[in-house]
Amino acid sequence: SLNEIPQTGRMSGDAQNNPDPSFAGRKITGIGSFQGRLVFLSGDSVSMSASNEIGHWYRVSVTSLADSDTIDAQGTTTSGVNYRFAVPLDGDLILFSATQQSTITGRAVVTPKNISLAPSGMLPKLPTIKPVHTGRGLLLASPTAPGYCSIWEITGGQYRDSTYSQHDTTLHLPTYIGDDLYTLSAGQTGKYAVAVQGDCSLRVLSTVQHLGEVVQQSWHT
């Protein structure tokens, strides 16, 4: 069943020193969760609820800033970006827009004092298709030639240092998958992924791994 989340209003201060979250009065363009916080995306802004209090969107006190307080952030170099998806990867939170990616590092507990949005990629993506976990990393659909798209895989480094690599699984098949992609899904073992086209036809990616390394990837119809 669906239940409404109880909301906690402003308990201290006023609209000047304890303002509304940035999504208030704006369109929410994406939703996610991270480190016990509910995450709302609104254009180029990221709002996180108080820690383990998903209905709490205001500071507890205006005289001190607690690590558990709500978070509201905007990247200094991402003005105008319209974030659509917030997806965890290797302990970090990756934010996706139609034109670029940003990372909120999770190497330490995220607080209002240390929150940072760092640009981490300029890979264009289909705006309606959510990146999916493969067990190894993330798959995302990126527009290429008119009428077509490619499927990229983003994977983390072995040291979990918020650096990521990207490779095009369809590099040799530039006109294999149409940009009318309906959905993208993947198994958590990383062995298979499925792209469903608008006409309900399927494209299946199979991956063979040995000792954690990919030795072969191939697409099948």
GICOR-V745449 format. One line per field, one symbol per residue. ss: DSSP state (@ for helix, = for strand, . for the rest). A space follows every 10 residues. Layout:
ss: ???
This chain:
ss: .......=.. .......... .........= ====..==== ==..====.= ..=..=.... .......... ====...... ....=====. .=====.... ====...... .......=== =......... .==...==== ===....=== ======.... ...=====.. ......==.. ..====.... .=====.... .========= ..======== .
